[in-house]
Amino acid sequence: MQLSIEDQRLLEDLCRQNGVSYKKVQELLAIEQSFEFKERRTGIYEALKEVLKAKSDS
């Protein structure tokens, strides 16, 4: 997912303030974007769960 520099900084700040992995949020957004225009979004929940289950490397 391509974010503007301003949006990246805002997302990084929000993640830091809330103790959330910025990299993990980026991965979740990328998955959502990859399913965005599909007529059926079969498999999106499984893909999101895999990212959430993966070890966090902040």
Beta strands, then each sheet from edge to edge (+ up, - down):
end
